Amino acid sequence: MTKAELRKIYLAKQRSLSSETRTENSQRISGQFFHHSQLDQIKVLHCFIAIEKFNEIDTTLIFQRLWREFPQMVTVVPRVDLETGEMRNLKFTPETSLVKNIWGIHEPSHDEFVETADIDMVLAPLLCFDKAGHRVGYGKGFYDRFLKGCREDCVKIGLSYFPPVEEIEDAGEWDIKLDFCLTPSGILHATKKKERG
């Protein structure tokens, strides 16, 4: 299926999850992240704050444990620049106050930015993904553009409620692939796409 077809299906699936299922799966994904990730060398980590209206994975547990166990790590969250459509990175700490932007998305109230080139690991939201590591987001392209600007050695991890689909038909070579995807049941390493003969 194409990105548009998958987006429609998985957005409906995600929105239909009960609050109990969302909480349970978010806890499992947080556990998978800390079980599988090598974090000692990560100095700057970018992670999204859940958009409640989309029923996204709650990343609160990830942030709280990072702050507790890796106090030296700088954690940042996204803010979309409305003029350019580009995403910027704002420092996020336990003391950071949050405000809602015009889309109703929480973001820090301050303007303490971190350069994308300084980021060592990204935890990216998605609706679904395939076994090659291609992701389907909400179609606005914010994370696609952002991931293109990350360093080549930046570890790119997708978080998903659902297991992978076999293949996203219209994924192209220009799409930035994720290195790993985490689901409630485990981790999937992106595979190289086989050449078609």
Backbone as CSV, one residue per row, in Angstrom:
resi,resn,N_x,N_y,N_z,CA_x,CA_y,CA_z,C_x,C_y,C_z
1,MET,0.825,-1.192,0.000,0.000,0.000,0.000,0.872,1.259,0.000
2,THR,0.274,2.358,-0.408,0.993,3.627,-0.459,0.961,4.320,0.900
3,LYS,1.766,5.379,1.027,1.790,6.145,2.277,0.407,6.695,2.607
4,ALA,-0.268,7.243,1.613,-1.585,7.841,1.850,-2.592,6.798,2.339
5,GLU,-2.555,5.617,1.733,-3.474,4.547,2.144,-3.159,4.078,3.567
6,LEU,-1.879,3.883,3.840,-1.464,3.434,5.169,-1.748,4.492,6.230
7,ARG,-1.542,5.764,5.868,-1.791,6.858,6.816,-3.246,6.843,7.282
8,LYS,-4.157,6.682,6.348,-5.583,6.678,6.684,-5.924,5.505,7.610
9,ILE,-5.405,4.324,7.296,-5.695,3.113,8.080,-5.112,3.219,9.489
10,TYR,-3.841,3.612,9.576,-3.171,3.573,10.876,-3.519,4.772,11.752
11,LEU,-3.910,5.880,11.158,-4.394,6.991,11.973,-5.694,6.581,12.662
12,ALA,-6.557,5.892,11.933,-7.811,5.400,12.524,-7.522,4.368,13.610
13,LYS,-6.569,3.465,13.350,-6.199,2.454,14.349,-5.667,3.113,15.625
14,GLN,-4.798,4.102,15.436,-4.177,4.763,16.581,-5.221,5.515,17.406
15,ARG,-6.117,6.205,16.710,-7.143,6.975,17.412,-8.144,6.076,18.142
16,SER,-8.277,4.837,17.706,-9.260,3.937,18.311,-8.742,3.247,19.568
17,LEU,-7.449,3.406,19.864,-6.889,2.759,21.055,-7.501,3.354,22.319
18,SER,-7.828,2.510,23.267,-8.352,3.001,24.539,-7.223,3.653,25.334
19,SER,-7.594,4.477,26.312,-6.566,5.133,27.133,-5.746,4.099,27.898
20,GLU,-6.392,3.001,28.300,-5.669,1.940,29.016,-4.648,1.263,28.111
21,THR,-5.053,0.978,26.865,-4.138,0.344,25.910,-2.992,1.277,25.575
22,ARG,-3.309,2.553,25.385,-2.262,3.538,25.088,-1.241,3.587,26.221
23,THR,-1.723,3.648,27.468,-0.823,3.718,28.616,0.040,2.468,28.715
24,GLU,-0.579,1.305,28.561,0.154,0.040,28.657,1.210,-0.071,27.569
25,ASN,0.834,0.272,26.339,1.789,0.179,25.233,2.899,1.213,25.347
26,SER,2.579,2.392,25.837,3.609,3.420,26.036,4.619,2.957,27.075
27,GLN,4.141,2.309,28.130,5.045,1.774,29.157,5.944,0.692,28.572
28,ARG,5.371,-0.177,27.747,6.169,-1.245,27.137,7.226,-0.679,26.194
29,ILE,6.850,0.321,25.410,7.800,0.921,24.464,8.924,1.614,25.220
30,SER,8.595,2.274,26.311,9.639,2.883,27.141,10.598,1.814,27.650
31,GLY,10.056,0.694,28.101,10.909,-0.407,28.573,11.794,-0.954,27.466
32,GLN,11.233,-1.113,26.271,12.012,-1.598,25.127,13.152,-0.622,24.798
33,PHE,12.851,0.668,24.875,13.865,1.677,24.559,15.067,1.556,25.497
34,PHE,14.811,1.480,26.785,15.932,1.420,27.730,16.623,0.061,27.715
35,HIS,15.908,-0.982,27.341,16.512,-2.312,27.258,17.462,-2.420,26.061
36,HIS,17.087,-1.812,24.943,17.838,-2.018,23.698,18.823,-0.892,23.355
37,SER,18.712,0.263,23.998,19.506,1.420,23.572,20.795,1.560,24.360
38,GLN,21.857,1.918,23.647,23.136,2.253,24.258,23.162,3.769,24.443
39,LEU,23.022,4.219,25.675,22.819,5.647,25.920,24.017,6.353,26.545
40,ASP,25.041,5.605,26.940,26.162,6.216,27.643,26.891,7.271,26.812
41,GLN,26.916,7.087,25.486,27.640,8.013,24.623,26.726,9.082,23.999
42,ILE,25.455,9.053,24.352,24.504,10.014,23.775,24.530,11.295,24.607
43,LYS,24.927,12.387,23.974,25.002,13.671,24.684,23.740,14.504,24.489
44,VAL,23.153,14.412,23.266,21.942,15.184,22.962,20.914,14.253,22.336
45,LEU,19.731,14.187,22.932,18.664,13.313,22.442,17.421,14.143,22.141
46,HIS,16.889,13.943,20.940,15.655,14.613,20.505,14.505,13.615,20.609
47,CYS,13.403,14.040,21.244,12.215,13.190,21.346,10.972,14.072,21.278
48,PHE,9.912,13.560,20.703,8.664,14.305,20.587,7.875,14.275,21.889
49,ILE,7.047,15.284,22.082,6.031,15.281,23.130,4.736,14.832,22.469
50,ALA,4.037,13.887,23.079,2.847,13.295,22.460,1.787,14.349,22.141
51,ILE,1.178,14.207,20.961,0.021,15.014,20.591,-1.220,14.229,21.028
52,GLU,-1.895,14.738,22.012,-2.999,13.995,22.628,-4.117,13.697,21.630
53,LYS,-4.439,14.653,20.767,-5.582,14.456,19.860,-5.314,13.338,18.854
54,PHE,-4.039,13.009,18.625,-3.694,11.906,17.736,-3.450,10.604,18.502
55,ASN,-3.601,10.666,19.852,-3.426,9.467,20.669,-2.009,8.897,20.553
56,GLU,-1.031,9.788,20.421,0.352,9.344,20.222,0.912,8.647,21.458
57,ILE,1.980,7.919,21.240,2.702,7.256,22.329,3.146,8.302,23.340
58,ASP,2.866,8.020,24.608,3.223,8.936,25.689,4.708,8.755,26.010
59,THR,5.493,9.784,25.759,6.944,9.711,25.971,7.362,10.226,27.353
60,THR,6.387,10.540,28.198,6.702,11.089,29.523,7.629,10.167,30.308
61,LEU,7.357,8.844,30.270,8.185,7.898,31.027,9.624,7.895,30.533
62,ILE,9.806,8.041,29.224,11.163,8.082,28.660,11.906,9.304,29.171
63,PHE,11.262,10.471,29.083,11.911,11.695,29.568,12.247,11.588,31.057
64,GLN,11.311,11.136,31.866,11.528,11.089,33.318,12.691,10.174,33.683
65,ARG,12.782,9.040,32.988,13.883,8.113,33.303,15.217,8.655,32.795
66,LEU,15.214,9.308,31.632,16.449,9.926,31.131,16.941,10.984,32.112
67,TRP,16.052,11.822,32.569,16.442,12.881,33.518,16.978,12.284,34.818
68,ARG,16.417,11.153,35.238,16.821,10.533,36.496,18.143,9.785,36.357
69,GLU,18.301,9.022,35.264,19.452,8.128,35.131,20.583,8.702,34.282
70,PHE,20.287,9.704,33.456,21.311,10.308,32.584,21.239,11.823,32.710
71,PRO,21.501,12.354,33.901,21.331,13.791,34.129,22.249,14.667,33.281
72,GLN,23.338,14.072,32.765,24.261,14.841,31.938,23.757,14.999,30.504
73,MET,22.768,14.198,30.117,22.257,14.235,28.751,21.364,15.458,28.539
74,VAL,21.514,16.088,27.381,20.641,17.193,27.003,19.461,16.615,26.219
75,THR,18.248,16.864,26.692,17.056,16.398,25.982,16.388,17.593,25.311
76,VAL,15.982,17.387,24.049,15.350,18.462,23.290,14.061,17.953,22.659
77,VAL,13.150,18.883,22.414,11.866,18.573,21.793,11.655,19.530,20.616
78,PRO,10.756,19.170,19.685,10.613,19.986,18.474,9.695,21.193,18.638
79,ARG,10.001,22.212,17.857,9.084,23.326,17.611,9.136,23.623,16.118
80,VAL,7.978,23.679,15.481,7.934,23.989,14.055,7.950,25.504,13.865
81,ASP,8.870,25.981,13.042,8.919,27.385,12.662,7.814,27.618,11.632
82,LEU,6.816,28.408,11.996,5.641,28.575,11.139,5.964,29.285,9.831
83,GLU,7.025,30.070,9.817,7.379,30.801,8.595,8.100,29.907,7.590
84,THR,8.985,29.054,8.080,9.804,28.241,7.176,9.310,26.799,7.049
85,GLY,8.498,26.344,8.010,8.070,24.944,8.012,9.147,23.999,8.521
86,GLU,10.252,24.564,9.010,11.346,23.741,9.527,11.156,23.485,11.024
87,MET,11.687,22.359,11.486,11.640,22.027,12.898,12.920,22.476,13.584
88,ARG,12.759,23.063,14.776,13.911,23.433,15.584,13.854,22.667,16.893
89,ASN,14.961,22.672,17.619,15.097,21.848,18.816,15.209,22.728,20.056
90,LEU,14.274,22.542,20.989,14.270,23.314,22.218,14.665,22.428,23.390
91,LYS,15.539,22.947,24.258,15.921,22.196,25.449,14.680,21.904,26.297
92,PHE,14.639,20.699,26.860,13.496,20.259,27.657,14.022,19.602,28.917
93,THR,13.714,20.183,30.070,14.172,19.694,31.365,12.960,19.534,32.289
94,PRO,13.156,18.936,33.477,12.025,18.809,34.407,11.436,20.161,34.816
95,GLU,12.237,21.220,34.695,11.765,22.547,35.107,11.102,23.332,33.962
96,THR,11.146,22.795,32.760,10.627,23.522,31.601,9.110,23.661,31.668
97,SER,8.631,24.885,31.506,7.177,25.089,31.429,6.746,24.958,29.974
98,LEU,5.569,24.364,29.776,5.062,24.108,28.430,3.866,24.999,28.130
99,VAL,3.743,25.379,26.869,2.578,26.113,26.385,2.063,25.406,25.142
100,LYS,0.808,25.649,24.792,0.243,25.069,23.582,0.419,26.037,22.419
101,ASN,0.871,25.494,21.268,0.989,26.342,20.081,-0.367,26.423,19.369
102,ILE,-0.397,27.015,18.179,-1.678,27.242,17.503,-2.357,25.943,17.089
103,TRP,-1.599,24.829,17.043,-2.175,23.526,16.711,-2.585,22.748,17.959
104,GLY,-2.402,23.357,19.142,-2.739,22.660,20.372,-1.677,21.674,20.809
105,ILE,-0.444,21.838,20.290,0.662,20.939,20.625,1.527,21.594,21.696
106,HIS,1.874,20.828,22.728,2.709,21.368,23.796,4.149,21.551,23.338
107,GLU,4.724,22.684,23.736,6.141,22.939,23.473,6.668,23.875,24.554
108,PRO,7.996,23.894,24.777,8.562,24.771,25.804,8.245,26.246,25.538
109,SER,8.101,26.987,26.621,7.774,28.412,26.491,9.003,29.273,26.224
110,HIS,10.200,28.691,26.416,11.444,29.467,26.229,11.959,29.353,24.792
111,ASP,13.075,29.998,24.515,13.694,29.961,23.184,15.144,29.498,23.266
112,GLU,15.397,28.471,24.062,16.754,27.941,24.212,16.938,26.797,23.220
113,PHE,17.545,27.122,22.078,17.638,26.172,20.978,18.951,25.383,21.012
114,VAL,18.899,24.200,20.394,20.082,23.356,20.183,20.155,23.072,18.681
115,GLU,21.345,23.100,18.132,21.521,22.856,16.707,21.242,21.392,16.357
116,THR,20.601,21.176,15.221,20.302,19.815,14.771,21.583,18.996,14.602
117,ALA,22.660,19.648,14.176,23.933,18.946,13.968,24.511,18.383,15.260
118,ASP,24.035,18.863,16.408,24.558,18.389,17.692,23.815,17.163,18.219
119,ILE,22.729,16.769,17.553,21.886,15.687,18.055,22.510,14.326,17.751
120,ASP,22.564,13.456,18.765,23.137,12.121,18.624,22.083,11.036,18.415
121,MET,20.853,11.281,18.874,19.784,10.289,18.757,18.446,10.998,18.624
122,VAL,17.596,10.462,17.749,16.252,10.997,17.550,15.234,9.894,17.799
123,LEU,14.214,10.194,18.610,13.054,9.323,18.750,11.914,9.996,17.991
124,ALA,11.513,9.386,16.887,10.563,10.014,15.970,9.176,9.376,16.071
125,PRO,8.129,10.184,15.993,6.773,9.637,15.951,6.474,9.104,14.553
126,LEU,5.553,8.178,14.463,5.117,7.686,13.158,3.782,6.986,13.329
127,LEU,3.099,6.776,12.227,1.849,6.020,12.244,2.118,4.551,11.961
128,CYS,2.992,4.289,10.981,3.431,2.919,10.717,4.773,2.971,10.008
129,PHE,5.378,1.792,9.821,6.692,1.710,9.187,6.798,0.369,8.495
130,ASP,7.795,0.257,7.602,7.997,-1.029,6.943,9.316,-1.653,7.382
131,LYS,9.573,-2.864,6.902,10.733,-3.615,7.372,12.062,-3.023,6.920
132,ALA,12.002,-2.114,5.949,13.228,-1.451,5.488,13.533,-0.200,6.302
133,GLY,12.617,0.180,7.218,12.852,1.359,8.044,12.231,2.636,7.515
134,HIS,11.395,2.549,6.478,10.676,3.730,6.000,9.499,4.000,6.931
135,ARG,9.213,5.262,7.169,8.132,5.628,8.083,7.003,6.342,7.341
136,VAL,5.811,6.217,7.902,4.667,7.000,7.453,4.264,7.902,8.610
137,GLY,4.378,9.225,8.380,3.967,10.195,9.386,2.606,10.772,9.024
138,TYR,2.399,12.008,9.432,1.094,12.634,9.229,0.972,13.370,7.896
139,GLY,2.028,13.355,7.104,1.944,13.909,5.758,2.369,15.355,5.620
140,LYS,2.784,15.994,6.711,3.206,17.396,6.640,4.677,17.531,6.251
141,GLY,5.448,16.463,6.450,6.851,16.480,6.022,7.819,17.104,7.005
142,PHE,7.350,17.480,8.206,8.242,18.142,9.155,9.406,17.237,9.556
143,TYR,9.104,15.991,9.927,10.173,15.088,10.347,11.016,14.627,9.169
144,ASP,10.424,14.513,7.985,11.215,14.149,6.804,12.316,15.178,6.568
145,ARG,11.949,16.451,6.609,12.946,17.502,6.400,13.945,17.540,7.551
146,PHE,13.448,17.355,8.765,14.321,17.387,9.935,15.361,16.271,9.896
147,LEU,14.932,15.047,9.588,15.858,13.912,9.579,16.921,14.061,8.498
148,LYS,16.570,14.717,7.397,17.567,14.974,6.343,18.691,15.873,6.848
149,GLY,18.378,16.720,7.826,19.376,17.643,8.360,20.201,17.078,9.497
150,CYS,19.872,15.869,9.957,20.633,15.247,11.043,21.941,14.661,10.516
151,ARG,22.920,14.532,11.390,24.181,13.903,11.015,23.942,12.474,10.552
152,GLU,24.824,11.992,9.693,24.694,10.631,9.183,24.797,9.606,10.304
153,ASP,25.597,9.905,11.332,25.770,8.943,12.432,24.756,9.136,13.560
154,CYS,23.825,10.049,13.385,22.761,10.225,14.374,21.852,8.993,14.338
155,VAL,21.579,8.402,15.491,20.750,7.198,15.562,19.279,7.606,15.475
156,LYS,18.581,7.061,14.469,17.193,7.447,14.214,16.273,6.283,14.565
157,ILE,15.435,6.484,15.580,14.574,5.428,16.106,13.114,5.856,16.006
158,GLY,12.293,5.010,15.429,10.863,5.270,15.366,10.143,4.543,16.488
159,LEU,9.091,5.157,17.009,8.269,4.529,18.044,6.892,4.242,17.463
160,SER,6.429,3.008,17.598,5.159,2.618,16.981,4.372,1.664,17.865
161,TYR,3.061,1.845,17.889,2.193,0.882,18.570,2.121,-0.448,17.824
162,PHE,2.376,-0.390,16.506,2.024,-1.510,15.635,3.257,-2.164,15.006
163,PRO,3.178,-3.453,14.665,4.284,-4.120,13.973,4.435,-3.568,12.556
164,PRO,5.561,-3.850,11.899,5.795,-3.280,10.575,4.904,-3.880,9.497
165,VAL,4.652,-3.070,8.469,4.067,-3.603,7.242,5.216,-4.130,6.392
166,GLU,4.903,-4.947,5.413,5.957,-5.552,4.601,6.724,-4.499,3.809
167,GLU,5.986,-3.611,3.140,6.640,-2.616,2.282,5.704,-1.429,2.058
168,ILE,6.277,-0.234,2.095,5.553,0.973,1.707,5.855,1.193,0.227
169,GLU,4.838,1.060,-0.603,5.055,0.995,-2.058,5.732,2.231,-2.641
170,ASP,5.373,3.416,-2.137,5.906,4.634,-2.751,7.044,5.258,-1.940
171,ALA,7.684,4.464,-1.063,8.887,4.940,-0.386,10.013,5.008,-1.417
172,GLY,10.779,6.090,-1.367,11.834,6.268,-2.364,13.207,6.387,-1.746
173,GLU,14.193,6.419,-2.602,15.574,6.535,-2.143,15.807,7.854,-1.412
174,TRP,14.956,8.862,-1.674,15.111,10.170,-1.033,14.598,10.157,0.409
175,ASP,13.818,9.139,0.764,13.303,9.048,2.137,14.428,8.651,3.091
176,ILE,14.515,9.373,4.189,15.510,9.037,5.208,14.975,7.866,6.032
177,LYS,15.709,6.761,6.023,15.263,5.571,6.736,15.642,5.637,8.210
178,LEU,14.806,5.015,9.021,15.103,4.860,10.435,16.099,3.712,10.615
179,ASP,16.918,3.803,11.660,17.861,2.715,11.954,17.158,1.568,12.678
180,PHE,16.239,1.932,13.564,15.494,0.953,14.349,14.063,1.448,14.525
181,CYS,13.177,0.519,14.809,11.829,0.876,15.239,11.491,0.065,16.478
182,LEU,10.889,0.732,17.445,10.493,0.082,18.690,8.977,-0.029,18.754
183,THR,8.506,-1.211,19.116,7.081,-1.461,19.314,6.906,-2.038,20.725
184,PRO,5.686,-2.209,21.192,5.501,-2.793,22.523,6.124,-4.182,22.676
185,SER,6.304,-4.896,21.571,6.813,-6.270,21.666,8.299,-6.408,21.356
186,GLY,8.967,-5.325,20.960,10.399,-5.469,20.706,10.970,-4.423,19.775
187,ILE,12.122,-4.745,19.208,12.857,-3.833,18.338,13.006,-4.456,16.953
188,LEU,12.902,-3.623,15.930,13.142,-4.086,14.571,14.288,-3.278,13.974
189,HIS,15.321,-3.977,13.515,16.444,-3.346,12.829,16.048,-3.194,11.359
190,ALA,16.264,-2.026,10.814,15.937,-1.802,9.406,16.755,-2.740,8.526
191,THR,16.116,-3.294,7.503,16.804,-4.186,6.567,17.076,-3.440,5.269
192,LYS,18.110,-3.867,4.583,18.394,-3.269,3.283,17.404,-3.790,2.254
193,LYS,16.940,-2.877,1.425,15.966,-3.262,0.408,16.652,-4.095,-0.680
194,LYS,16.033,-5.193,-1.028,16.607,-6.055,-2.052,16.444,-5.410,-3.427
195,GLU,17.468,-5.574,-4.238,17.384,-5.089,-5.618,16.405,-5.942,-6.413
196,ARG,15.597,-5.293,-7.190,14.637,-6.034,-8.012,15.280,-6.443,-9.336
197,GLY,15.189,-7.723,-9.653,15.819,-8.200,-10.875,14.896,-8.129,-12.060
